[in-house]
Amino acid sequence: MDYPVVRMRRLRKNSNMRDMVRENKLNKEDLIYPIYFKEGLEKGEKEEISTMPGQFRYSIEDGVEYAKELEAKGLKSIILFGIPKEETKDKIGSPAFDDNGIVQNAIRTLKKETNLIVMADVCLCEYTSHGHCGLIKTYVEDDIYDDTDDGIKILNDSSLKYLVKTAISQAKAGADVIAPSDMMDGRIQAIRKGLDDAGFSDVLILSYSAKYASSFYAPFRDAACSTPGQGNRKSYQMDPANSREAVRECELDVIEGADMLMVKPALSYLDIIKTIKEEFSLPLVSYNVSGEYSMIMAAIEKGYLNEESIMESLLSIKRAGSDLIISYFTPYLLDNL
Ligand code: PBG
């Protein structure tokens, strides 16, 4: 049967009808809020991130206060990033696995003062002097074995030890979920074993499985002061042109012991979200990254778009199949859902 007997518009006739037949809905429970804690800030001293209007670097007191506000509005989970003092950064990212580090202290306070599920990003880039997510070797001009693009090699296996140390230190502080975003091979296996051996077999791993080398992270690197000094992240993060490779990354993470998978970024990678949802049965998280936030915020500020674009873009991530969404729009969504 077809028109004029079939009329699609009958199902859209008013908002009650549309509410009834709506296929996908965003829920407050779907949201994870990314928050930046900066060492050395005093209470009351939050810093607005210039490339991310409405987002701040917080002291522990202020960040925890804000988290409590969001929890009261229905937030279930938060993911933490740390910004250590510049002068403490070194070649191996020591402040990342300092039991008294900024993230560790923030986790302890959050676990004490809220019931939120506390996730901790595991990576070295915010803590290394060179800004890479693992240890590096730099080559001089006459090195025979230099097969790198730019004279810098990110060392996979020797980085694992420090990622494991970071994960254990965060688990000790009380993190519920460890989220490695470094993209070294074998990290999930190494971290799972490290956590289990240290007595943290109840701590989950959310793997940044399909993490692309994306230009949409630019505002984050500004926020977290983690732009690499030399070279780029293309030898460890994925090529935006590839999709089957995302399936392989996820397969390995499942075998290595991940509890949840992630696709990142989200909006330019909706096809990847859909594929991963179809291929795997683990909870799927998507990261609606900094650039995706700033792009819409900039357009709203200029008057090119209105606020409805926020809900629509987040809904597309849900429709593609994501179970959970990490988003800087979380505070807005908690107010508007
Ligand atoms: C750390 C990390 C990054 C993001 C999350 N964890 C940046 C990067 O890989 O350079 C990006 C998050 C965002 O853009 O919001 N490796």
Residues whose N, C-alpha, C, O or C-beta is under 5 A from the ligand:
A	BS01	PBG	C123 C125 C133 S181 F216 Y217 F220 V289 S290 G291
